[in-house]
Amino acid sequence: MKIRTHAESHVVELDDGSCWQIFPGDLAATLSWKPETNLHLEPSGDRMSSHVLVNAADRTRVRVIAAGETWPDGEVKRTLKGG
């Protein structure tokens, strides 16, 4: 899948019409994404995110949830603190 829009740093819309919210701690990995970046969506075994977006070129992975959903209470803060 390719990126349709990535106007907001934390939300990406893919060419299949799906919109995904990127985990705040993974935003740095998206800085090199361009419209031609090929991404794969995979289910996540992570308790915090439902899916991961994988950059096909370098295999970096970012945790995502469907746009409009909310991250589990306390998990973002706990994860960003490293606990």
PDB file with SEQRES, HELIX, SHEET and CRYST1 records, atoms N, CA, C and O in Angstrom:
SEQRES   1 A   83  MET LYS ILE ARG THR HIS ALA GLU SER HIS VAL VAL GLU          
SEQRES   2 A   83  LEU ASP ASP GLY SER CYS TRP GLN ILE PHE PRO GLY ASP          
SEQRES   3 A   83  LEU ALA ALA THR LEU SER TRP LYS PRO GLU THR ASN LEU          
SEQRES   4 A   83  HIS LEU GLU PRO SER GLY ASP ARG MET SER SER HIS VAL          
SEQRES   5 A   83  LEU VAL ASN ALA ALA ASP ARG THR ARG VAL ARG VAL ILE          
SEQRES   6 A   83  ALA ALA GLY GLU THR TRP PRO ASP GLY GLU VAL LYS ARG          
SEQRES   7 A   83  THR LEU LYS GLY GLY                                          
HELIX    1 AA1 PRO A   24  THR A   30  5                                   7    
HELIX    2 AA2 GLU A   75  LYS A   81  1                                   7    
SHEET    1 AA1 6 ILE A   3  THR A   5  0                                        
SHEET    2 AA1 6 VAL A  11  LEU A  14 -1                                        
SHEET    3 AA1 6 CYS A  19  ILE A  22 -1                                        
SHEET    4 AA1 6 ARG A  61  ALA A  66 -1                                        
SHEET    5 AA1 6 HIS A  51  ASN A  55 -1                                        
SHEET    6 AA1 6 LEU A  39  PRO A  43 -1                                        
CRYST1    1.000    1.000    1.000  90.00  90.00  90.00 P 1           1          
ATOM      1  N   MET A   1       0.842  -1.171   0.000  1.00  0.00           N  
ATOM      2  CA  MET A   1       0.000   0.000   0.000  1.00  0.00           C  
ATOM      3  C   MET A   1       0.889   1.238   0.000  1.00  0.00           C  
ATOM      4  O   MET A   1       2.004   1.230   0.523  1.00  0.00           O  
ATOM      5  N   LYS A   2       0.376   2.273  -0.587  1.00  0.00           N  
ATOM      6  CA  LYS A   2       1.083   3.553  -0.643  1.00  0.00           C  
ATOM      7  C   LYS A   2       0.357   4.565   0.246  1.00  0.00           C  
ATOM      8  O   LYS A   2      -0.790   4.353   0.638  1.00  0.00           O  
ATOM      9  N   ILE A   3       1.032   5.646   0.552  1.00  0.00           N  
ATOM     10  CA  ILE A   3       0.465   6.706   1.369  1.00  0.00           C  
ATOM     11  C   ILE A   3      -0.368   7.634   0.487  1.00  0.00           C  
ATOM     12  O   ILE A   3       0.119   8.142  -0.523  1.00  0.00           O  
ATOM     13  N   ARG A   4      -1.607   7.848   0.868  1.00  0.00           N  
ATOM     14  CA  ARG A   4      -2.452   8.820   0.171  1.00  0.00           C  
ATOM     15  C   ARG A   4      -2.210  10.205   0.773  1.00  0.00           C  
ATOM     16  O   ARG A   4      -1.936  11.162   0.048  1.00  0.00           O  
ATOM     17  N   THR A   5      -2.313  10.306   2.101  1.00  0.00           N  
ATOM     18  CA  THR A   5      -2.012  11.567   2.779  1.00  0.00           C  
ATOM     19  C   THR A   5      -1.340  11.282   4.119  1.00  0.00           C  
ATOM     20  O   THR A   5      -1.591  10.266   4.767  1.00  0.00           O  
ATOM     21  N   HIS A   6      -0.492  12.201   4.500  1.00  0.00           N  
ATOM     22  CA  HIS A   6       0.188  12.125   5.794  1.00  0.00           C  
ATOM     23  C   HIS A   6       0.385  13.561   6.277  1.00  0.00           C  
ATOM     24  O   HIS A   6       1.471  13.954   6.702  1.00  0.00           O  
ATOM     25  N   ALA A   7      -0.712  14.334   6.197  1.00  0.00           N  
ATOM     26  CA  ALA A   7      -0.671  15.758   6.512  1.00  0.00           C  
ATOM     27  C   ALA A   7      -0.447  16.009   8.001  1.00  0.00           C  
ATOM     28  O   ALA A   7       0.279  16.930   8.377  1.00  0.00           O  
ATOM     29  N   GLU A   8      -1.065  15.196   8.837  1.00  0.00           N  
ATOM     30  CA  GLU A   8      -0.848  15.297  10.277  1.00  0.00           C  
ATOM     31  C   GLU A   8       0.210  14.263  10.637  1.00  0.00           C  
ATOM     32  O   GLU A   8       0.159  13.126  10.166  1.00  0.00           O  
ATOM     33  N   SER A   9       1.163  14.653  11.468  1.00  0.00           N  
ATOM     34  CA  SER A   9       2.274  13.751  11.764  1.00  0.00           C  
ATOM     35  C   SER A   9       1.824  12.433  12.380  1.00  0.00           C  
ATOM     36  O   SER A   9       2.490  11.413  12.202  1.00  0.00           O  
ATOM     37  N   HIS A  10       0.715  12.437  13.095  1.00  0.00           N  
ATOM     38  CA  HIS A  10       0.291  11.226  13.800  1.00  0.00           C  
ATOM     39  C   HIS A  10      -0.795  10.431  13.090  1.00  0.00           C  
ATOM     40  O   HIS A  10      -1.236   9.405  13.609  1.00  0.00           O  
ATOM     41  N   VAL A  11      -1.240  10.877  11.911  1.00  0.00           N  
ATOM     42  CA  VAL A  11      -2.278  10.158  11.165  1.00  0.00           C  
ATOM     43  C   VAL A  11      -1.822   9.958   9.724  1.00  0.00           C  
ATOM     44  O   VAL A  11      -1.329  10.884   9.081  1.00  0.00           O  
ATOM     45  N   VAL A  12      -1.995   8.740   9.232  1.00  0.00           N  
ATOM     46  CA  VAL A  12      -1.650   8.453   7.840  1.00  0.00           C  
ATOM     47  C   VAL A  12      -2.855   7.791   7.176  1.00  0.00           C  
ATOM     48  O   VAL A  12      -3.485   6.903   7.749  1.00  0.00           O  
ATOM     49  N   GLU A  13      -3.164   8.236   5.960  1.00  0.00           N  
ATOM     50  CA  GLU A  13      -4.218   7.611   5.167  1.00  0.00           C  
ATOM     51  C   GLU A  13      -3.548   6.846   4.042  1.00  0.00           C  
ATOM     52  O   GLU A  13      -2.701   7.388   3.331  1.00  0.00           O  
ATOM     53  N   LEU A  14      -3.928   5.590   3.882  1.00  0.00           N  
ATOM     54  CA  LEU A  14      -3.345   4.734   2.853  1.00  0.00           C  
ATOM     55  C   LEU A  14      -4.212   4.736   1.604  1.00  0.00           C  
ATOM     56  O   LEU A  14      -5.367   5.161   1.633  1.00  0.00           O  
ATOM     57  N   ASP A  15      -3.637   4.256   0.509  1.00  0.00           N  
ATOM     58  CA  ASP A  15      -4.368   4.290  -0.759  1.00  0.00           C  
ATOM     59  C   ASP A  15      -5.568   3.352  -0.801  1.00  0.00           C  
ATOM     60  O   ASP A  15      -6.354   3.408  -1.747  1.00  0.00           O  
ATOM     61  N   ASP A  16      -5.727   2.491   0.200  1.00  0.00           N  
ATOM     62  CA  ASP A  16      -6.935   1.656   0.270  1.00  0.00           C  
ATOM     63  C   ASP A  16      -8.068   2.373   1.000  1.00  0.00           C  
ATOM     64  O   ASP A  16      -9.154   1.818   1.167  1.00  0.00           O  
ATOM     65  N   GLY A  17      -7.806   3.635   1.444  1.00  0.00           N  
ATOM     66  CA  GLY A  17      -8.813   4.427   2.134  1.00  0.00           C  
ATOM     67  C   GLY A  17      -8.776   4.312   3.643  1.00  0.00           C  
ATOM     68  O   GLY A  17      -9.478   5.054   4.329  1.00  0.00           O  
ATOM     69  N   SER A  18      -7.976   3.403   4.180  1.00  0.00           N  
ATOM     70  CA  SER A  18      -7.900   3.258   5.631  1.00  0.00           C  
ATOM     71  C   SER A  18      -7.036   4.373   6.231  1.00  0.00           C  
ATOM     72  O   SER A  18      -6.073   4.837   5.620  1.00  0.00           O  
ATOM     73  N   CYS A  19      -7.408   4.784   7.441  1.00  0.00           N  
ATOM     74  CA  CYS A  19      -6.671   5.829   8.160  1.00  0.00           C  
ATOM     75  C   CYS A  19      -6.182   5.254   9.484  1.00  0.00           C  
ATOM     76  O   CYS A  19      -6.920   4.570  10.193  1.00  0.00           O  
ATOM     77  N   TRP A  20      -4.928   5.546   9.800  1.00  0.00           N  
ATOM     78  CA  TRP A  20      -4.284   4.977  10.973  1.00  0.00           C  
ATOM     79  C   TRP A  20      -3.605   6.054  11.799  1.00  0.00           C  
ATOM     80  O   TRP A  20      -2.994   6.983  11.271  1.00  0.00           O  
ATOM     81  N   GLN A  21      -3.729   5.905  13.099  1.00  0.00           N  
ATOM     82  CA  GLN A  21      -3.114   6.798  14.068  1.00  0.00           C  
ATOM     83  C   GLN A  21      -1.797   6.160  14.523  1.00  0.00           C  
ATOM     84  O   GLN A  21      -1.782   5.011  14.966  1.00  0.00           O  
ATOM     85  N   ILE A  22      -0.717   6.893  14.414  1.00  0.00           N  
ATOM     86  CA  ILE A  22       0.613   6.367  14.726  1.00  0.00           C  
ATOM     87  C   ILE A  22       0.927   6.582  16.197  1.00  0.00           C  
ATOM     88  O   ILE A  22       0.650   7.648  16.747  1.00  0.00           O  
ATOM     89  N   PHE A  23       1.503   5.575  16.832  1.00  0.00           N  
ATOM     90  CA  PHE A  23       1.890   5.673  18.237  1.00  0.00           C  
ATOM     91  C   PHE A  23       2.897   6.812  18.410  1.00  0.00           C  
ATOM     92  O   PHE A  23       3.858   6.901  17.647  1.00  0.00           O  
ATOM     93  N   PRO A  24       2.690   7.684  19.400  1.00  0.00           N  
ATOM     94  CA  PRO A  24       3.576   8.838  19.570  1.00  0.00           C  
ATOM     95  C   PRO A  24       5.064   8.489  19.646  1.00  0.00           C  
ATOM     96  O   PRO A  24       5.891   9.240  19.128  1.00  0.00           O  
ATOM     97  N   GLY A  25       5.413   7.399  20.260  1.00  0.00           N  
ATOM     98  CA  GLY A  25       6.814   7.003  20.378  1.00  0.00           C  
ATOM     99  C   GLY A  25       7.431   6.505  19.082  1.00  0.00           C  
ATOM    100  O   GLY A  25       8.646   6.328  19.006  1.00  0.00           O  
ATOM    101  N   ASP A  26       6.614   6.277  18.063  1.00  0.00           N  
ATOM    102  CA  ASP A  26       7.100   5.765  16.777  1.00  0.00           C  
ATOM    103  C   ASP A  26       7.129   6.822  15.677  1.00  0.00           C  
ATOM    104  O   ASP A  26       7.490   6.519  14.540  1.00  0.00           O  
ATOM    105  N   LEU A  27       6.754   8.054  16.000  1.00  0.00           N  
ATOM    106  CA  LEU A  27       6.660   9.105  14.971  1.00  0.00           C  
ATOM    107  C   LEU A  27       7.979   9.349  14.248  1.00  0.00           C  
ATOM    108  O   LEU A  27       7.978   9.616  13.046  1.00  0.00           O  
ATOM    109  N   ALA A  28       9.097   9.262  14.951  1.00  0.00           N  
ATOM    110  CA  ALA A  28      10.401   9.518  14.309  1.00  0.00           C  
ATOM    111  C   ALA A  28      10.648   8.572  13.144  1.00  0.00           C  
ATOM    112  O   ALA A  28      11.289   8.953  12.164  1.00  0.00           O  
ATOM    113  N   ALA A  29      10.149   7.350  13.236  1.00  0.00           N  
ATOM    114  CA  ALA A  29      10.352   6.365  12.168  1.00  0.00           C  
ATOM    115  C   ALA A  29       9.593   6.728  10.897  1.00  0.00           C  
ATOM    116  O   ALA A  29       9.883   6.192   9.827  1.00  0.00           O  
ATOM    117  N   THR A  30       8.627   7.630  11.004  1.00  0.00           N  
ATOM    118  CA  THR A  30       7.817   8.001   9.836  1.00  0.00           C  
ATOM    119  C   THR A  30       8.357   9.228   9.102  1.00  0.00           C  
ATOM    120  O   THR A  30       7.845   9.586   8.042  1.00  0.00           O  
ATOM    121  N   LEU A  31       9.368   9.864   9.648  1.00  0.00           N  
ATOM    122  CA  LEU A  31       9.874  11.111   9.058  1.00  0.00           C  
ATOM    123  C   LEU A  31      10.396  10.936   7.637  1.00  0.00           C  
ATOM    124  O   LEU A  31      10.367  11.882   6.850  1.00  0.00           O  
ATOM    125  N   SER A  32      10.867   9.756   7.301  1.00  0.00           N  
ATOM    126  CA  SER A  32      11.402   9.524   5.953  1.00  0.00           C  
ATOM    127  C   SER A  32      10.346   9.014   4.975  1.00  0.00           C  
ATOM    128  O   SER A  32      10.647   8.813   3.799  1.00  0.00           O  
ATOM    129  N   TRP A  33       9.120   8.803   5.437  1.00  0.00           N  
ATOM    130  CA  TRP A  33       8.073   8.308   4.557  1.00  0.00           C  
ATOM    131  C   TRP A  33       7.727   9.340   3.490  1.00  0.00           C  
ATOM    132  O   TRP A  33       7.610  10.534   3.766  1.00  0.00           O  
ATOM    133  N   LYS A  34       7.571   8.856   2.287  1.00  0.00           N  
ATOM    134  CA  LYS A  34       7.174   9.675   1.152  1.00  0.00           C  
ATOM    135  C   LYS A  34       5.938   9.014   0.523  1.00  0.00           C  
ATOM    136  O   LYS A  34       5.639   7.863   0.840  1.00  0.00           O  
ATOM    137  N   PRO A  35       5.223   9.710  -0.354  1.00  0.00           N  
ATOM    138  CA  PRO A  35       4.036   9.099  -0.968  1.00  0.00           C  
ATOM    139  C   PRO A  35       4.328   7.764  -1.654  1.00  0.00           C  
ATOM    140  O   PRO A  35       3.455   6.898  -1.715  1.00  0.00           O  
ATOM    141  N   GLU A  36       5.532   7.593  -2.163  1.00  0.00           N  
ATOM    142  CA  GLU A  36       5.859   6.333  -2.850  1.00  0.00           C  
ATOM    143  C   GLU A  36       6.348   5.228  -1.905  1.00  0.00           C  
ATOM    144  O   GLU A  36       6.642   4.119  -2.351  1.00  0.00           O  
ATOM    145  N   THR A  37       6.436   5.524  -0.601  1.00  0.00           N  
ATOM    146  CA  THR A  37       6.842   4.510   0.366  1.00  0.00           C  
ATOM    147  C   THR A  37       5.833   3.372   0.364  1.00  0.00           C  
ATOM    148  O   THR A  37       4.630   3.604   0.490  1.00  0.00           O  
ATOM    149  N   ASN A  38       6.313   2.158   0.225  1.00  0.00           N  
ATOM    150  CA  ASN A  38       5.454   0.985   0.217  1.00  0.00           C  
ATOM    151  C   ASN A  38       5.322   0.462   1.646  1.00  0.00           C  
ATOM    152  O   ASN A  38       6.318   0.111   2.278  1.00  0.00           O  
ATOM    153  N   LEU A  39       4.101   0.412   2.147  1.00  0.00           N  
ATOM    154  CA  LEU A  39       3.831  -0.036   3.511  1.00  0.00           C  
ATOM    155  C   LEU A  39       2.966  -1.287   3.500  1.00  0.00           C  
ATOM    156  O   LEU A  39       2.141  -1.485   2.608  1.00  0.00           O  
ATOM    157  N   HIS A  40       3.170  -2.114   4.497  1.00  0.00           N  
ATOM    158  CA  HIS A  40       2.339  -3.303   4.687  1.00  0.00           C  
ATOM    159  C   HIS A  40       1.686  -3.190   6.057  1.00  0.00           C  
ATOM    160  O   HIS A  40       2.344  -2.830   7.033  1.00  0.00           O  
ATOM    161  N   LEU A  41       0.410  -3.491   6.133  1.00  0.00           N  
ATOM    162  CA  LEU A  41      -0.322  -3.482   7.389  1.00  0.00           C  
ATOM    163  C   LEU A  41      -0.380  -4.911   7.912  1.00  0.00           C  
ATOM    164  O   LEU A  41      -0.769  -5.832   7.194  1.00  0.00           O  
ATOM    165  N   GLU A  42       0.012  -5.083   9.168  1.00  0.00           N  
ATOM    166  CA  GLU A  42      -0.009  -6.409   9.781  1.00  0.00           C  
ATOM    167  C   GLU A  42      -0.684  -6.330  11.141  1.00  0.00           C  
ATOM    168  O   GLU A  42      -0.565  -5.318  11.831  1.00  0.00           O  
ATOM    169  N   PRO A  43      -1.390  -7.381  11.537  1.00  0.00           N  
ATOM    170  CA  PRO A  43      -1.954  -7.403  12.885  1.00  0.00           C  
ATOM    171  C   PRO A  43      -0.816  -7.379  13.907  1.00  0.00           C  
ATOM    172  O   PRO A  43       0.278  -7.883  13.652  1.00  0.00           O  
ATOM    173  N   SER A  44      -1.094  -6.792  15.047  1.00  0.00           N  
ATOM    174  CA  SER A  44      -0.081  -6.691  16.089  1.00  0.00           C  
ATOM    175  C   SER A  44      -0.419  -7.618  17.245  1.00  0.00           C  
ATOM    176  O   SER A  44      -1.587  -7.789  17.594  1.00  0.00           O  
ATOM    177  N   GLY A  45       0.585  -8.202  17.822  1.00  0.00           N  
ATOM    178  CA  GLY A  45       0.400  -8.994  19.028  1.00  0.00           C  
ATOM    179  C   GLY A  45       0.569  -8.131  20.266  1.00  0.00           C  
ATOM    180  O   GLY A  45       0.482  -8.619  21.393  1.00  0.00           O  
ATOM    181  N   ASP A  46       0.809  -6.850  20.048  1.00  0.00           N  
ATOM    182  CA  ASP A  46       1.043  -5.868  21.104  1.00  0.00           C  
ATOM    183  C   ASP A  46      -0.269  -5.557  21.811  1.00  0.00           C  
ATOM    184  O   ASP A  46      -1.307  -5.456  21.157  1.00  0.00           O  
ATOM    185  N   ARG A  47      -0.246  -5.406  23.119  1.00  0.00           N  
ATOM    186  CA  ARG A  47      -1.480  -5.105  23.841  1.00  0.00           C  
ATOM    187  C   ARG A  47      -1.930  -3.663  23.635  1.00  0.00           C  
ATOM    188  O   ARG A  47      -3.071  -3.316  23.940  1.00  0.00           O  
ATOM    189  N   MET A  48      -1.038  -2.826  23.119  1.00  0.00           N  
ATOM    190  CA  MET A  48      -1.373  -1.421  22.955  1.00  0.00           C  
ATOM    191  C   MET A  48      -1.947  -1.100  21.580  1.00  0.00           C  
ATOM    192  O   MET A  48      -2.879  -0.303  21.473  1.00  0.00           O  
ATOM    193  N   SER A  49      -1.411  -1.699  20.539  1.00  0.00           N  
ATOM    194  CA  SER A  49      -1.858  -1.355  19.183  1.00  0.00           C  
ATOM    195  C   SER A  49      -2.506  -2.563  18.522  1.00  0.00           C  
ATOM    196  O   SER A  49      -2.174  -3.712  18.814  1.00  0.00           O  
ATOM    197  N   SER A  50      -3.434  -2.272  17.627  1.00  0.00           N  
ATOM    198  CA  SER A  50      -4.120  -3.369  16.937  1.00  0.00           C  
ATOM    199  C   SER A  50      -3.324  -3.855  15.730  1.00  0.00           C  
ATOM    200  O   SER A  50      -3.438  -5.013  15.329  1.00  0.00           O  
ATOM    201  N   HIS A  51      -2.510  -2.956  15.148  1.00  0.00           N  
ATOM    202  CA  HIS A  51      -1.764  -3.273  13.933  1.00  0.00           C  
ATOM    203  C   HIS A  51      -0.394  -2.594  13.947  1.00  0.00           C  
ATOM    204  O   HIS A  51      -0.118  -1.737  14.787  1.00  0.00           O  
ATOM    205  N   VAL A  52       0.446  -2.989  13.011  1.00  0.00           N  
ATOM    206  CA  VAL A  52       1.708  -2.298  12.746  1.00  0.00           C  
ATOM    207  C   VAL A  52       1.777  -2.004  11.255  1.00  0.00           C  
ATOM    208  O   VAL A  52       1.310  -2.789  10.430  1.00  0.00           O  
ATOM    209  N   LEU A  53       2.365  -0.865  10.927  1.00  0.00           N  
ATOM    210  CA  LEU A  53       2.680  -0.551   9.533  1.00  0.00           C  
ATOM    211  C   LEU A  53       4.159  -0.830   9.356  1.00  0.00           C  
ATOM    212  O   LEU A  53       4.987  -0.345  10.127  1.00  0.00           O  
ATOM    213  N   VAL A  54       4.490  -1.616   8.334  1.00  0.00           N  
ATOM    214  CA  VAL A  54       5.864  -2.015   8.079  1.00  0.00           C  
ATOM    215  C   VAL A  54       6.326  -1.370   6.777  1.00  0.00           C  
ATOM    216  O   VAL A  54       5.688  -1.529   5.736  1.00  0.00           O  
ATOM    217  N   ASN A  55       7.430  -0.649   6.840  1.00  0.00           N  
ATOM    218  CA  ASN A  55       8.038  -0.055   5.656  1.00  0.00           C  
ATOM    219  C   ASN A  55       8.738  -1.182   4.904  1.00  0.00           C  
ATOM    220  O   ASN A  55       9.661  -1.799   5.435  1.00  0.00           O  
ATOM    221  N   ALA A  56       8.317  -1.453   3.694  1.00  0.00           N  
ATOM    222  CA  ALA A  56       8.857  -2.577   2.919  1.00  0.00           C  
ATOM    223  C   ALA A  56      10.336  -2.397   2.597  1.00  0.00           C  
ATOM    224  O   ALA A  56      11.061  -3.383   2.461  1.00  0.00           O  
ATOM    225  N   ALA A  57      10.794  -1.154   2.474  1.00  0.00           N  
ATOM    226  CA  ALA A  57      12.186  -0.903   2.087  1.00  0.00           C  
ATOM    227  C   ALA A  57      13.168  -1.214   3.206  1.00  0.00           C  
ATOM    228  O   ALA A  57      14.185  -1.870   2.978  1.00  0.00           O  
ATOM    229  N   ASP A  58      12.868  -0.744   4.419  1.00  0.00           N  
ATOM    230  CA  ASP A  58      13.842  -0.919   5.507  1.00  0.00           C  
ATOM    231  C   ASP A  58      13.325  -1.756   6.671  1.00  0.00           C  
ATOM    232  O   ASP A  58      14.026  -1.942   7.666  1.00  0.00           O  
ATOM    233  N   ARG A  59      12.085  -2.266   6.547  1.00  0.00           N  
ATOM    234  CA  ARG A  59      11.448  -3.150   7.533  1.00  0.00           C  
ATOM    235  C   ARG A  59      11.186  -2.487   8.883  1.00  0.00           C  
ATOM    236  O   ARG A  59      10.925  -3.179   9.867  1.00  0.00           O  
ATOM    237  N   THR A  60      11.254  -1.136   8.943  1.00  0.00           N  
ATOM    238  CA  THR A  60      10.887  -0.481  10.198  1.00  0.00           C  
ATOM    239  C   THR A  60       9.396  -0.666  10.424  1.00  0.00           C  
ATOM    240  O   THR A  60       8.607  -0.734   9.482  1.00  0.00           O  
ATOM    241  N   ARG A  61       9.033  -0.745  11.696  1.00  0.00           N  
ATOM    242  CA  ARG A  61       7.654  -1.011  12.082  1.00  0.00           C  
ATOM    243  C   ARG A  61       7.168   0.098  13.001  1.00  0.00           C  
ATOM    244  O   ARG A  61       7.887   0.521  13.906  1.00  0.00           O  
ATOM    245  N   VAL A  62       5.957   0.566  12.773  1.00  0.00           N  
ATOM    246  CA  VAL A  62       5.344   1.528  13.675  1.00  0.00           C  
ATOM    247  C   VAL A  62       3.999   0.992  14.142  1.00  0.00           C  
ATOM    248  O   VAL A  62       3.240   0.413  13.365  1.00  0.00           O  
ATOM    249  N   ARG A  63       3.720   1.193  15.414  1.00  0.00           N  
ATOM    250  CA  ARG A  63       2.456   0.741  15.993  1.00  0.00           C  
ATOM    251  C   ARG A  63       1.350   1.717  15.620  1.00  0.00           C  
ATOM    252  O   ARG A  63       1.545   2.932  15.657  1.00  0.00           O  
ATOM    253  N   VAL A  64       0.191   1.183  15.262  1.00  0.00           N  
ATOM    254  CA  VAL A  64      -0.945   2.016  14.856  1.00  0.00           C  
ATOM    255  C   VAL A  64      -2.251   1.455  15.401  1.00  0.00           C  
ATOM    256  O   VAL A  64      -2.377   0.271  15.710  1.00  0.00           O  
ATOM    257  N   ILE A  65      -3.213   2.364  15.502  1.00  0.00           N  
ATOM    258  CA  ILE A  65      -4.606   1.994  15.757  1.00  0.00           C  
ATOM    259  C   ILE A  65      -5.439   2.746  14.722  1.00  0.00           C  
ATOM    260  O   ILE A  65      -4.974   3.730  14.146  1.00  0.00           O  
ATOM    261  N   ALA A  66      -6.640   2.296  14.491  1.00  0.00           N  
ATOM    262  CA  ALA A  66      -7.517   2.972  13.535  1.00  0.00           C  
ATOM    263  C   ALA A  66      -7.724   4.418  13.969  1.00  0.00           C  
ATOM    264  O   ALA A  66      -7.905   4.698  15.154  1.00  0.00           O  
ATOM    265  N   ALA A  67      -7.696   5.332  13.005  1.00  0.00           N  
ATOM    266  CA  ALA A  67      -7.930   6.743  13.303  1.00  0.00           C  
ATOM    267  C   ALA A  67      -9.278   6.878  13.988  1.00  0.00           C  
ATOM    268  O   ALA A  67     -10.250   6.233  13.594  1.00  0.00           O  
ATOM    269  N   GLY A  68      -9.333   7.710  15.003  1.00  0.00           N  
ATOM    270  CA  GLY A  68     -10.569   7.900  15.750  1.00  0.00           C  
ATOM    271  C   GLY A  68     -10.641   7.055  17.007  1.00  0.00           C  
ATOM    272  O   GLY A  68     -11.425   7.354  17.908  1.00  0.00           O  
ATOM    273  N   GLU A  69      -9.836   6.003  17.083  1.00  0.00           N  
ATOM    274  CA  GLU A  69      -9.789   5.207  18.308  1.00  0.00           C  
ATOM    275  C   GLU A  69      -8.859   5.890  19.302  1.00  0.00           C  
ATOM    276  O   GLU A  69      -8.125   6.812  18.947  1.00  0.00           O  
ATOM    277  N   THR A  70      -8.895   5.435  20.536  1.00  0.00           N  
ATOM    278  CA  THR A  70      -8.008   6.004  21.549  1.00  0.00           C  
ATOM    279  C   THR A  70      -7.054   4.933  22.053  1.00  0.00           C  
ATOM    280  O   THR A  70      -7.385   3.748  22.108  1.00  0.00           O  
ATOM    281  N   TRP A  71      -5.863   5.385  22.419  1.00  0.00           N  
ATOM    282  CA  TRP A  71      -4.869   4.475  22.962  1.00  0.00           C  
ATOM    283  C   TRP A  71      -5.329   4.013  24.347  1.00  0.00           C  
ATOM    284  O   TRP A  71      -6.009   4.763  25.048  1.00  0.00           O  
ATOM    285  N   PRO A  72      -4.972   2.800  24.747  1.00  0.00           N  
ATOM    286  CA  PRO A  72      -5.375   2.292  26.064  1.00  0.00           C  
ATOM    287  C   PRO A  72      -4.919   3.232  27.186  1.00  0.00           C  
ATOM    288  O   PRO A  72      -3.798   3.740  27.160  1.00  0.00           O  
ATOM    289  N   ASP A  73      -5.786   3.454  28.156  1.00  0.00           N  
ATOM    290  CA  ASP A  73      -5.490   4.346  29.273  1.00  0.00           C  
ATOM    291  C   ASP A  73      -4.165   4.003  29.937  1.00  0.00           C  
ATOM    292  O   ASP A  73      -3.925   2.859  30.322  1.00  0.00           O  
ATOM    293  N   GLY A  74      -3.327   4.992  30.062  1.00  0.00           N  
ATOM    294  CA  GLY A  74      -2.067   4.843  30.764  1.00  0.00           C  
ATOM    295  C   GLY A  74      -0.955   4.156  30.000  1.00  0.00           C  
ATOM    296  O   GLY A  74       0.213   4.295  30.364  1.00  0.00           O  
ATOM    297  N   GLU A  75      -1.285   3.419  28.952  1.00  0.00           N  
ATOM    298  CA  GLU A  75      -0.272   2.655  28.227  1.00  0.00           C  
ATOM    299  C   GLU A  75       0.724   3.547  27.503  1.00  0.00           C  
ATOM    300  O   GLU A  75       1.919   3.250  27.495  1.00  0.00           O  
ATOM    301  N   VAL A  76       0.261   4.628  26.896  1.00  0.00           N  
ATOM    302  CA  VAL A  76       1.160   5.512  26.161  1.00  0.00           C  
ATOM    303  C   VAL A  76       2.189   6.089  27.121  1.00  0.00           C  
ATOM    304  O   VAL A  76       3.391   6.021  26.861  1.00  0.00           O  
ATOM    305  N   LYS A  77       1.728   6.653  28.220  1.00  0.00           N  
ATOM    306  CA  LYS A  77       2.635   7.255  29.190  1.00  0.00           C  
ATOM    307  C   LYS A  77       3.613   6.215  29.740  1.00  0.00           C  
ATOM    308  O   LYS A  77       4.810   6.479  29.851  1.00  0.00           O  
ATOM    309  N   ARG A  78       3.108   5.060  30.074  1.00  0.00           N  
ATOM    310  CA  ARG A  78       3.935   4.002  30.648  1.00  0.00           C  
ATOM    311  C   ARG A  78       4.998   3.543  29.634  1.00  0.00           C  
ATOM    312  O   ARG A  78       6.157   3.340  29.996  1.00  0.00           O  
ATOM    313  N   THR A  79       4.602   3.384  28.386  1.00  0.00           N  
ATOM    314  CA  THR A  79       5.526   2.932  27.347  1.00  0.00           C  
ATOM    315  C   THR A  79       6.577   3.997  27.039  1.00  0.00           C  
ATOM    316  O   THR A  79       7.757   3.682  26.882  1.00  0.00           O  
ATOM    317  N   LEU A  80       6.148   5.253  26.953  1.00  0.00           N  
ATOM    318  CA  LEU A  80       7.098   6.329  26.655  1.00  0.00           C  
ATOM    319  C   LEU A  80       8.088   6.524  27.791  1.00  0.00           C  
ATOM    320  O   LEU A  80       9.218   6.952  27.556  1.00  0.00           O  
ATOM    321  N   LYS A  81       7.679   6.214  29.029  1.00  0.00           N  
ATOM    322  CA  LYS A  81       8.593   6.308  30.172  1.00  0.00           C  
ATOM    323  C   LYS A  81       9.527   5.098  30.229  1.00  0.00           C  
ATOM    324  O   LYS A  81      10.506   5.098  30.976  1.00  0.00           O  
ATOM    325  N   GLY A  82       9.221   4.077  29.443  1.00  0.00           N  
ATOM    326  CA  GLY A  82      10.062   2.882  29.420  1.00  0.00           C  
ATOM    327  C   GLY A  82       9.680   1.849  30.450  1.00  0.00           C  
ATOM    328  O   GLY A  82      10.486   0.982  30.787  1.00  0.00           O  
ATOM    329  N   GLY A  83       8.457   1.925  30.959  1.00  0.00           N  
ATOM    330  CA  GLY A  83       8.036   0.992  31.992  1.00  0.00           C  
ATOM    331  C   GLY A  83       7.009   0.102  31.571  1.00  0.00           C  
ATOM    332  O   GLY A  83       6.563  -0.739  32.352  1.00  0.00           O  
TER     333      GLY A  83                                                      
END                                                                             
